[in-house]
Amino acid sequence: MGLLTDPRAGSGKIIKFLLKWEQPLCYFLYISGIIWMLLLALPVFNDNTYFSENALLPGLVTKESNLEQIAKHYYVHLLHEMKQHPDIMPYAWLTATLNQLHLDVFLHNFTLIYPFQEQHFIGQNIYGIIRASRAASTEAIVVSVPFRPINSIYLDTTPSIALLLAFAKFCRKQKYWAKDIIFLITEHEQLGIQAWLDAYHGVISGNEGVLLSGDLPGRAGSIQAAINLELHSMKISSIDVKIEGLNGRLPNLDLFNLAQNMIAKEGIRQSFQRRFDVKYKNKFKNWWYHFNTLLMMITSQATGIPTGNHGLFHRFGIEAITLEGFEKPGHQSSDGNFYQVGRIIESIIRSLNNLLERFHQSYFFYLLPSTDTYISIGLYIRSLVLIIAGIFIKAFSMWQRLQISNSIEDKKISIIKQSKDDELDIGVITSEILWVHICGIVITTSPIVFTYFGREMNFRTEDSIYFGFMAITILTLIWPLYCKRQMKYKCSFNLCNCISRIRNNINVYSNA
């Protein structure tokens, strides 16, 4: 505290240098951070991916499955059931099929109470469990698929369910499982998986009374990892591995490497962000391609929205990815069939079955410019530090100027040269900060008001909230044009600005 109250503070050479070159230095640091981020896509900044967890033993897995014919059988029958019931999940057929495989089959009911219009939506998940024959059911692996009806706006996942059933039949005959395997089919996309996870762990995610997860009639061991399948065709030519989860969280890099390695071994093209690995002879073109892949990952994380059902497992400490399979347009050959896809799933699950403990060795914070290279947090965090350093220097310089203007040595000068408008007023600062927080609270609670008035005008809830926030955005942008209100004291404005900058720095560092 002595540095903050000492009247001689700010007289050092470093302080004087910062005050003199503050603006050029801030620009230099910010531009340097951007340049560093651009350079991350260069090969010199990338490392080849590798396995940190040797217990996975991905190269020692002997593949035994041949799921193509049985998967086709299930696909035909499931498609027939879905055509008879185009709007709902064929619960009876799925339950009967899982029971025929001698799994422990359970139904999970959940309810969504729409938070604004008090509408009720009911959903149901189906899951079957294969109990570990070589352990005491203390750990588990999840294989999940989101069910999508025929009239869904999303891509079809019927082939995924067919493969899940075929793989469950294969797993039931094996005796080497050391972990329980849960085969989960969920309804209503991410709502279904969130309700199932809440019920499995006995918690409530989000506001109480919105998503009623209910109780699970059956459980397995502690979930170690999860694989979510979204295969859109019976002829798969490429598989995209999705990793981005809720609020940008990522799975352990070893799990991503495991999936990419197994896909490559089966001769199917692997991709990340729907982009294949391409090596250009032109160095600039090669850098630009990988930089776009890197930028797409950063953008996807910045939205905070999961790219698949796997993204909701991360908040429970469960490593999870989504394998999304596509058929090349006009691709009619036999390569990339369900025989190979089934062996990929078998390899991944058997490798996870070898784990002796949770994923902990490899990276949890990384960036990916391609499927076989990565950028560690030790490299990309430097660009963030450079960008934030400029804001910190600006706040520090403003604080030093306030200290100098209010120091004991300058009191006489300030009395003569400064007017009363340059004095520090804590009340003004407090009122400004209070008004900012009040506006934030009003905006946070505004959807209820927007929905109420939208219902009176026969608007949908989505439209009411959208147009309401659009109006708030427009009013915020034009606020300075019709409101000339300024802070009464210049020093108060500077101190308020300084406080906000420091607070933003703390928030960014804590999130990083």
Secondary structure by P-SEA (a helix, b strand, c coil): ccccccccccccaaaaaaaaaaaaaaaaaaaaaaaaaaaccccccccccccccccccccccccccccaaaaaaaaaaaaaaaaacccccaaaaaaaaaaaaccccbbbbbbbcccccbbbbbbbbbbbbbcccccccccbbbbbbbbbccccccccaaaaaaaaaaaaaaaaacccccbbbbbbbbccaaaaaaaaaaaaacccccccccccccccccccccccbbbbbbcccccccbbbbbccccccccccaaaaaaaaaaaaaaccccccccccbbbbccaaaaaaaaaaaaaaaaaaaaaccccccaaaaaaacccbbbbbbbbccccccccccaaaaaaaaaaaaaaaaacccccccccccccccccccccccccaaaaaaaaaaaaaaaaaaaaaaaaaaacccaaaaaaccccccccccaaaaaaaaaaaaaaaaaaaaaaaaaaaaaaaacccaaaaaaaaaaaaaaaaaacccccccccccaaaaaaaaaaaaaaaaaaaaaac
